[in-house]
Amino acid sequence: MENIFFYIGFGFFCIATFFFVIQLITLKDNWGNFGNYTILIATISFALYLIIRGVIIGHFPVTNVHEGLVLLCVLLGILFLIFFHKYNLKIVGVFLAPLATFFSLIAFILKKPAMPALDILQSFWLPIHVGSIFIGNALFSLSFVFSIVYVIENFRLKRKKFDNFGKQFPSLTTLDNINYLCIVYGFPFMTLGMITGAVWAQYAIGSYWNNDPKEIWSLITWMLYAAILHCRLISGWRGKKIAIFSIFAFLVLVFSFIGVTYLFKGYHIFRGT
């Protein structure tokens, strides 16, 4: 039964992408409004999918890449709707919907049947650790989207392209500030996730740090976002520099989440195999 909600969510993220692309072409807000509604439906469907799957397996349903990507899409949908209503950022959906669709597609490819609960997954550290990490990842994903929009708009303004298409973009200052807010709020969640992960590792296998590839690349990602905050707060970086740095950091984050899981061997069971 839970598979139905997954397919509905996947389908509606694809439909949302279609609506936002049409909005981009026609410059008509109605298509963007349709996109917002479809993202809402997709988000609710994915959330129901995880809830039912959690009941089936008997623990917090984020123990492999498939489930993690579904949770990330749920959080992206929620954050997008919050940011959209707060800042009326219509153009962001044009970039966020394809990103969510891309994550959904990978989740579809890596989909696995619900597995019985393992003893190690009964710990209350699981929802704290994974939940914190993915809230941080969702905020960093939005930072990536706002950075992409910033780079595009900055390029257009330098080429002095002032047209109706450009009116859909927020000001560069607004994009820069929201990008900064996403990282400021995402960084503590990532930090909490890493700390609780270390505590859980000590409880489960007797060591806080094990030189696991996932741990190493998570630390590298954490250091990159720490460096972004340092450059912003101490060195005074703004605008394009921070946007490009944020894009690079997010690509490393994606690699640490998906690439490391399948390219390296370690004690993490997040692959779900």
Phi and psi in degrees as a GROMACS rama.xvg file:
@    title "Ramachandran Plot"
@    xaxis  label "Phi"
@    yaxis  label "Psi"
@TYPE xy
-64.6989  -25.5402  GLU-2
-62.0107  -31.72  ASN-3
-59.9757  -43.7726  ILE-4
-67.7644  -33.4072  PHE-5
-64.0837  -47.192  PHE-6
-66.4368  -35.7299  TYR-7
-63.687  -46.4907  ILE-8
-61.2054  -45.7036  GLY-9
-60.4447  -45.2527  PHE-10
-63.2145  -41.3421  GLY-11
-74.6956  -27.8511  PHE-12
-66.3314  -38.1146  PHE-13
-64.2191  -42.6137  CYS-14
-64.01  -39.5908  ILE-15
-60.5189  -41.879  ALA-16
-59.2556  -43.1703  THR-17
-60.0089  -46.6059  PHE-18
-62.0866  -42.0418  PHE-19
-70.7355  -33.0544  PHE-20
-66.0529  -41.0162  VAL-21
-62.6109  -40.0849  ILE-22
-59.947  -41.7641  GLN-23
-63.2981  -36.0703  LEU-24
-78.4239  -44.5816  ILE-25
-90.4929  -18.4676  THR-26
62.143  28.5401  LEU-27
-105.567  126.018  LYS-28
-65.9018  -24.721  ASP-29
-58.205  -37.7596  ASN-30
-65.8639  -37.3772  TRP-31
-65.3441  -36.8416  GLY-32
-64.2788  -40.5228  ASN-33
-60.7653  -39.8773  PHE-34
-61.8  -39.3594  GLY-35
-61.9721  -43.5137  ASN-36
-65.3866  -39.4454  TYR-37
-70.0621  -34.7966  THR-38
-64.0305  -39.1808  ILE-39
-61.131  -46.1517  LEU-40
-63.5694  -43.3304  ILE-41
-61.9425  -41.9778  ALA-42
-64.0457  -45.0669  THR-43
-63.5791  -41.9519  ILE-44
-63.2214  -44.8525  SER-45
-65.2291  -37.2572  PHE-46
-63.9354  -43.3631  ALA-47
-64.0928  -38.0982  LEU-48
-58.9525  -46.3083  TYR-49
-67.4829  -39.0677  LEU-50
-61.6347  -48.3972  ILE-51
-64.7447  -41.2467  ILE-52
-64.0116  -37.8033  ARG-53
-63.5696  -39.1705  GLY-54
-63.7685  -39.8615  VAL-55
-66.6015  -46.0452  ILE-56
-88.0118  -14.9459  ILE-57
83.7167  17.4547  GLY-58
-158.792  175.16  HIS-59
-54.0478  121.737  PHE-60
-83.2735  53.6095  PRO-61
-139.433  79.8968  VAL-62
-126.939  5.80078  THR-63
-148.768  174.198  ASN-64
-63.0264  -39.8262  VAL-65
-56.4887  -53.9509  HIS-66
-65.2125  -36.8611  GLU-67
-63.002  -41.2771  GLY-68
-67.9094  -36.3312  LEU-69
-63.7242  -44.9165  VAL-70
-61.4725  -41.1327  LEU-71
-60.9947  -40.6255  LEU-72
-65.4442  -38.3085  CYS-73
-61.2675  -47.7783  VAL-74
-66.5414  -38.1006  LEU-75
-61.712  -43.3737  LEU-76
-61.996  -44.2197  GLY-77
-63.5777  -47.8954  ILE-78
-65.4529  -38.385  LEU-79
-61.1649  -46.3515  PHE-80
-63.9531  -36.023  LEU-81
-65.8671  -49.6225  ILE-82
-66.1852  -37.2052  PHE-83
-62.8843  -46.2248  PHE-84
-72.0668  -27.1861  HIS-85
-80.3055  -40.3775  LYS-86
-115.192  -4.94058  TYR-87
54.5409  47.9265  ASN-88
-91.5775  83.7945  LEU-89
-66.0747  -37.505  LYS-90
-69.2638  -22.6738  ILE-91
-63.1684  -34.8019  VAL-92
-60.3216  -28.8027  GLY-93
-61.5656  -30.0011  VAL-94
-101.895  -33.4374  PHE-95
-73.4282  -40.9914  LEU-96
-59.1419  -46.1281  ALA-97
-63.1582  -34.9213  PRO-98
-64.2201  -45.795  LEU-99
-63.9042  -38.4191  ALA-100
-64.1253  -40.0179  THR-101
-62.19  -46.378  PHE-102
-63.2868  -38.8747  PHE-103
-63.6264  -39.6554  SER-104
-63.5721  -44.5525  LEU-105
-62.4811  -40.924  ILE-106
-60.5432  -38.8433  ALA-107
-64.2084  -44.1326  PHE-108
-64.6746  -38.317  ILE-109
-94.6705  11.1801  LEU-110
-60.7487  134.759  LYS-111
-130.916  152.968  LYS-112
-62.3919  153.045  PRO-113
-62.5896  130.636  ALA-114
-105.767  150.229  MET-115
-60.3612  154.854  PRO-116
-69.5575  139.292  ALA-117
-94.8433  154.417  LEU-118
-58.008  -40.0082  ASP-119
-65.3507  -23.8734  ILE-120
-86.4762  0.0775836  LEU-121
-82.921  -6.69514  GLN-122
-66.7431  142.993  SER-123
-70.9003  -10.6695  PHE-124
-69.3476  -24.4384  TRP-125
-57.9677  -56.02  LEU-126
-64.642  -32.6101  PRO-127
-68.6252  -49.1576  ILE-128
-63.6423  -56.0005  HIS-129
-69.2725  -41.4729  VAL-130
-59.5375  -44.6615  GLY-131
-63.1325  -45.921  SER-132
-58.5649  -43.9053  ILE-133
-79.3491  -27.5018  PHE-134
-64.4675  -43.1606  ILE-135
-61.4052  -43.9312  GLY-136
-62.4091  -38.8777  ASN-137
-65.1577  -42.3729  ALA-138
-65.85  -37.9361  LEU-139
-68.7794  -31.3005  PHE-140
-64.7938  -41.8297  SER-141
-65.0071  -38.4604  LEU-142
-58.3871  -41.3389  SER-143
-60.9531  -44.7242  PHE-144
-62.3393  -48.0988  VAL-145
-63.8642  -33.4245  PHE-146
-67.5998  -41.5572  SER-147
-60.2481  -47.0938  ILE-148
-60.8196  -41.4129  VAL-149
-59.5708  -48.6124  TYR-150
-61.4132  -41.8897  VAL-151
-64.6014  -47.872  ILE-152
-66.4031  -38.0391  GLU-153
-62.391  -41.7652  ASN-154
-63.0204  -43.5233  PHE-155
-64.2323  -41.9491  ARG-156
-67.2034  -36.9381  LEU-157
-66.7139  -30.5036  LYS-158
-85.5146  3.14601  ARG-159
57.1246  46.1823  LYS-160
-95.7187  96.3802  LYS-161
-110.363  98.4267  PHE-162
-141.359  -177.661  ASP-163
-64.1882  -31.9199  ASN-164
-60.6364  -42.6914  PHE-165
-66.4826  -22.4628  GLY-166
-67.5623  -16.4473  LYS-167
-76.0093  -17.4697  GLN-168
-87.0789  138.746  PHE-169
-68.3434  171.512  PRO-170
-67.7585  156.948  SER-171
-61.3484  -36.5406  LEU-172
-62.778  -43.1004  THR-173
-63.0929  -45.3238  THR-174
-62.1256  -42.5713  LEU-175
-63.9416  -43.3707  ASP-176
-67.1892  -41.1873  ASN-177
-70.2956  -37.6629  ILE-178
-57.1111  -44.673  ASN-179
-63.1787  -42.3992  TYR-180
-62.5423  -40.3753  LEU-181
-60.3707  -42.1505  CYS-182
-72.8384  -39.8027  ILE-183
-60.3107  -42.4148  VAL-184
-81.536  -29.9125  TYR-185
-73.8147  -34.1619  GLY-186
-62.625  -45.1217  PHE-187
-62.1283  -35.7537  PRO-188
-66.1925  -42.1344  PHE-189
-62.9896  -41.2083  MET-190
-62.5032  -45.5241  THR-191
-61.33  -40.4816  LEU-192
-63.1916  -39.612  GLY-193
-69.5747  -39.9913  MET-194
-65.0877  -47.6404  ILE-195
-66.7291  -31.5889  THR-196
-64.214  -40.0468  GLY-197
-65.8791  -42.2884  ALA-198
-63.4731  -42.7409  VAL-199
-63.2083  -39.9182  TRP-200
-62.717  -40.7417  ALA-201
-62.0196  -41.7117  GLN-202
-68.1456  -38.8145  TYR-203
-85.6435  -43.3649  ALA-204
-125.707  4.27621  ILE-205
84.5347  17.3317  GLY-206
-152.62  136.183  SER-207
-72.4823  -33.2567  TYR-208
-135.621  133.253  TRP-209
-130.951  14.4778  ASN-210
53.9513  31.2562  ASN-211
-71.635  140.609  ASP-212
-53.7969  -38.8926  PRO-213
-63.3896  -39.825  LYS-214
-65.4278  -44.9253  GLU-215
-62.1316  -47.542  ILE-216
-72.3502  -29.1126  TRP-217
-65.6042  -39.7408  SER-218
-65.9225  -41.0027  LEU-219
-59.8212  -44.262  ILE-220
-62.5055  -44.3356  THR-221
-59.1323  -42.4382  TRP-222
-66.0181  -35.042  MET-223
-64.1777  -45.347  LEU-224
-70.8807  -31.5211  TYR-225
-63.6159  -38.7561  ALA-226
-66.4091  -37.1445  ALA-227
-61.4388  -46.3303  ILE-228
-63.3129  -38.9235  LEU-229
-62.7313  -46.7703  HIS-230
-63.0692  -34.6454  CYS-231
-73.9767  -47.6697  ARG-232
-84.3334  -36.067  LEU-233
-99.0813  -46.6005  ILE-234
-89.475  -9.28179  SER-235
77.2284  20.4395  GLY-236
-65.7832  143.304  TRP-237
-143.92  167.179  ARG-238
59.7671  -125.288  GLY-239
-61.2122  -40.7724  LYS-240
-59.7628  -48.0922  LYS-241
-66.2004  -38.1662  ILE-242
-61.6058  -48.0142  ALA-243
-65.3479  -41.2427  ILE-244
-61.2591  -41.0812  PHE-245
-65.6064  -39.9101  SER-246
-62.1047  -45.5736  ILE-247
-62.3632  -45.47  PHE-248
-60.9811  -39.0626  ALA-249
-67.9853  -38.9507  PHE-250
-61.6479  -38.8416  LEU-251
-65.3797  -39.6016  VAL-252
-59.9409  -45.5968  LEU-253
-62.1899  -41.4397  VAL-254
-63.732  -42.0839  PHE-255
-65.9002  -27.1011  SER-256
-86.0688  -46.6032  PHE-257
-100.946  -52.3408  ILE-258
-60.9202  -48.1028  GLY-259
-62.045  -35.845  VAL-260
-59.3237  -37.8652  THR-261
-103.669  -13.043  TYR-262
-98.7313  -22.261  LEU-263
-124.376  157.364  PHE-264
-103.252  140.814  LYS-265
-163.567  -179.51  GLY-266
-80.9858  -13.5371  TYR-267
-61.6833  135.994  HIS-268
-102.482  15.6262  ILE-269
-64.9988  -17.9326  PHE-270
-65.2461  -29.359  ARG-271
77.9629  23.0324  GLY-272
